[in-house]
Amino acid sequence: MDPRWHQFYQPPRSPLARLGLALAGIGILALSFLLGLFVLAIAMGLAVVGVIALTVRRWLGLGQRRRRDRDGGPIEVEYRVVHRERDKRDDQ
């Protein structure tokens, strides 16, 4: 072990104190594990609800199909290509 570590932390000499620290460490690990399980369960629940909502939306046809039908298809535009060299010659 690094001797510098003993300057800041000195393990307890009493077996009862060591047992207490070991039990506290196990308790903290168990609490962290349970908290992680709750967070995972909440995330999975939200994901399932989202998938169900998207499936129902698609099944009922509330997606983009109505928007496409209402617009009447692709947008038609007109454009003209302008060459910069031609514009400079016309100005002079």
ChimeraX commands (.cxc) that place a marker at each C-alpha (Angstrom):
marker #1 position 0.00,0.00,0.00 radius 0.5
marker #1 position 1.03,3.56,-0.62 radius 0.5
marker #1 position 2.41,5.09,2.61 radius 0.5
marker #1 position 0.98,8.50,1.67 radius 0.5
marker #1 position -2.53,7.05,1.95 radius 0.5
marker #1 position -2.01,6.37,5.66 radius 0.5
marker #1 position -1.60,10.10,6.29 radius 0.5
marker #1 position -5.25,10.72,5.42 radius 0.5
marker #1 position -7.03,7.47,6.21 radius 0.5
marker #1 position -6.18,5.09,8.99 radius 0.5
marker #1 position -8.35,1.99,9.11 radius 0.5
marker #1 position -9.94,1.36,12.50 radius 0.5
marker #1 position -8.19,-1.16,14.70 radius 0.5
marker #1 position -11.35,-2.34,16.43 radius 0.5
marker #1 position -13.00,-5.37,14.81 radius 0.5
marker #1 position -16.42,-3.98,15.75 radius 0.5
marker #1 position -15.71,-0.70,13.92 radius 0.5
marker #1 position -14.46,-2.63,10.88 radius 0.5
marker #1 position -17.63,-4.72,10.90 radius 0.5
marker #1 position -19.72,-1.54,11.11 radius 0.5
marker #1 position -17.89,0.03,8.17 radius 0.5
marker #1 position -18.26,-3.15,6.13 radius 0.5
marker #1 position -22.02,-3.26,6.86 radius 0.5
marker #1 position -22.33,0.45,5.99 radius 0.5
marker #1 position -20.53,-0.18,2.69 radius 0.5
marker #1 position -22.79,-3.12,1.85 radius 0.5
marker #1 position -25.84,-1.01,2.72 radius 0.5
marker #1 position -24.72,1.84,0.49 radius 0.5
marker #1 position -24.06,-0.56,-2.40 radius 0.5
marker #1 position -27.48,-2.21,-1.95 radius 0.5
marker #1 position -29.23,1.19,-1.83 radius 0.5
marker #1 position -27.41,2.32,-4.96 radius 0.5
marker #1 position -28.40,-0.88,-6.72 radius 0.5
marker #1 position -32.07,-0.49,-5.77 radius 0.5
marker #1 position -32.08,3.15,-6.82 radius 0.5
marker #1 position -30.61,2.13,-10.18 radius 0.5
marker #1 position -33.33,-0.50,-10.58 radius 0.5
marker #1 position -36.03,2.10,-9.92 radius 0.5
marker #1 position -34.54,4.49,-12.46 radius 0.5
marker #1 position -34.27,1.66,-15.00 radius 0.5
marker #1 position -37.88,0.62,-14.36 radius 0.5
marker #1 position -39.09,4.20,-14.86 radius 0.5
marker #1 position -37.10,4.54,-18.09 radius 0.5
marker #1 position -38.42,1.23,-19.41 radius 0.5
marker #1 position -41.99,2.21,-18.51 radius 0.5
marker #1 position -41.65,5.51,-20.36 radius 0.5
marker #1 position -40.21,3.70,-23.38 radius 0.5
marker #1 position -43.09,1.21,-23.44 radius 0.5
marker #1 position -45.67,4.00,-23.16 radius 0.5
marker #1 position -43.94,5.88,-25.99 radius 0.5
marker #1 position -43.90,2.84,-28.25 radius 0.5
marker #1 position -47.57,2.16,-27.54 radius 0.5
marker #1 position -48.46,5.79,-28.28 radius 0.5
marker #1 position -46.55,5.77,-31.57 radius 0.5
marker #1 position -48.12,2.46,-32.55 radius 0.5
marker #1 position -51.63,3.69,-31.84 radius 0.5
marker #1 position -50.93,6.92,-33.71 radius 0.5
marker #1 position -49.70,5.00,-36.73 radius 0.5
marker #1 position -52.57,2.51,-36.51 radius 0.5
marker #1 position -55.18,5.28,-36.45 radius 0.5
marker #1 position -53.50,7.09,-39.31 radius 0.5
marker #1 position -52.76,10.32,-37.46 radius 0.5
marker #1 position -49.31,10.57,-38.98 radius 0.5
marker #1 position -48.11,12.34,-42.10 radius 0.5
marker #1 position -50.50,10.65,-44.51 radius 0.5
marker #1 position -53.23,13.20,-43.90 radius 0.5
marker #1 position -50.84,16.09,-44.31 radius 0.5
marker #1 position -49.58,14.74,-47.63 radius 0.5
marker #1 position -53.11,14.17,-48.95 radius 0.5
marker #1 position -54.23,17.64,-47.95 radius 0.5
marker #1 position -51.28,19.37,-49.63 radius 0.5
marker #1 position -51.89,17.64,-52.93 radius 0.5
marker #1 position -48.46,16.20,-53.65 radius 0.5
marker #1 position -45.08,17.70,-54.40 radius 0.5
marker #1 position -44.46,21.45,-54.49 radius 0.5
marker #1 position -43.92,22.86,-57.96 radius 0.5
marker #1 position -41.48,25.75,-58.34 radius 0.5
marker #1 position -39.93,27.75,-61.15 radius 0.5
marker #1 position -36.35,28.94,-61.18 radius 0.5
marker #1 position -33.89,30.65,-63.49 radius 0.5
marker #1 position -30.13,30.00,-63.56 radius 0.5
marker #1 position -28.12,33.21,-63.47 radius 0.5
marker #1 position -24.47,33.12,-64.53 radius 0.5
marker #1 position -22.27,35.73,-62.89 radius 0.5
marker #1 position -20.06,36.20,-65.92 radius 0.5
marker #1 position -23.04,36.98,-68.15 radius 0.5
marker #1 position -24.37,39.58,-65.63 radius 0.5
marker #1 position -21.00,41.35,-65.55 radius 0.5
marker #1 position -20.85,41.50,-69.35 radius 0.5
marker #1 position -24.38,42.89,-69.58 radius 0.5
marker #1 position -23.60,45.69,-67.09 radius 0.5
marker #1 position -20.58,46.94,-69.04 radius 0.5
marker link #1:1,2 radius 0.2
marker link #1:2,3 radius 0.2
marker link #1:3,4 radius 0.2
marker link #1:4,5 radius 0.2
marker link #1:5,6 radius 0.2
marker link #1:6,7 radius 0.2
marker link #1:7,8 radius 0.2
marker link #1:8,9 radius 0.2
marker link #1:9,10 radius 0.2
marker link #1:10,11 radius 0.2
marker link #1:11,12 radius 0.2
marker link #1:12,13 radius 0.2
marker link #1:13,14 radius 0.2
marker link #1:14,15 radius 0.2
marker link #1:15,16 radius 0.2
marker link #1:16,17 radius 0.2
marker link #1:17,18 radius 0.2
marker link #1:18,19 radius 0.2
marker link #1:19,20 radius 0.2
marker link #1:20,21 radius 0.2
marker link #1:21,22 radius 0.2
marker link #1:22,23 radius 0.2
marker link #1:23,24 radius 0.2
marker link #1:24,25 radius 0.2
marker link #1:25,26 radius 0.2
marker link #1:26,27 radius 0.2
marker link #1:27,28 radius 0.2
marker link #1:28,29 radius 0.2
marker link #1:29,30 radius 0.2
marker link #1:30,31 radius 0.2
marker link #1:31,32 radius 0.2
marker link #1:32,33 radius 0.2
marker link #1:33,34 radius 0.2
marker link #1:34,35 radius 0.2
marker link #1:35,36 radius 0.2
marker link #1:36,37 radius 0.2
marker link #1:37,38 radius 0.2
marker link #1:38,39 radius 0.2
marker link #1:39,40 radius 0.2
marker link #1:40,41 radius 0.2
marker link #1:41,42 radius 0.2
marker link #1:42,43 radius 0.2
marker link #1:43,44 radius 0.2
marker link #1:44,45 radius 0.2
marker link #1:45,46 radius 0.2
marker link #1:46,47 radius 0.2
marker link #1:47,48 radius 0.2
marker link #1:48,49 radius 0.2
marker link #1:49,50 radius 0.2
marker link #1:50,51 radius 0.2
marker link #1:51,52 radius 0.2
marker link #1:52,53 radius 0.2
marker link #1:53,54 radius 0.2
marker link #1:54,55 radius 0.2
marker link #1:55,56 radius 0.2
marker link #1:56,57 radius 0.2
marker link #1:57,58 radius 0.2
marker link #1:58,59 radius 0.2
marker link #1:59,60 radius 0.2
marker link #1:60,61 radius 0.2
marker link #1:61,62 radius 0.2
marker link #1:62,63 radius 0.2
marker link #1:63,64 radius 0.2
marker link #1:64,65 radius 0.2
marker link #1:65,66 radius 0.2
marker link #1:66,67 radius 0.2
marker link #1:67,68 radius 0.2
marker link #1:68,69 radius 0.2
marker link #1:69,70 radius 0.2
marker link #1:70,71 radius 0.2
marker link #1:71,72 radius 0.2
marker link #1:72,73 radius 0.2
marker link #1:73,74 radius 0.2
marker link #1:74,75 radius 0.2
marker link #1:75,76 radius 0.2
marker link #1:76,77 radius 0.2
marker link #1:77,78 radius 0.2
marker link #1:78,79 radius 0.2
marker link #1:79,80 radius 0.2
marker link #1:80,81 radius 0.2
marker link #1:81,82 radius 0.2
marker link #1:82,83 radius 0.2
marker link #1:83,84 radius 0.2
marker link #1:84,85 radius 0.2
marker link #1:85,86 radius 0.2
marker link #1:86,87 radius 0.2
marker link #1:87,88 radius 0.2
marker link #1:88,89 radius 0.2
marker link #1:89,90 radius 0.2
marker link #1:90,91 radius 0.2
marker link #1:91,92 radius 0.2
view
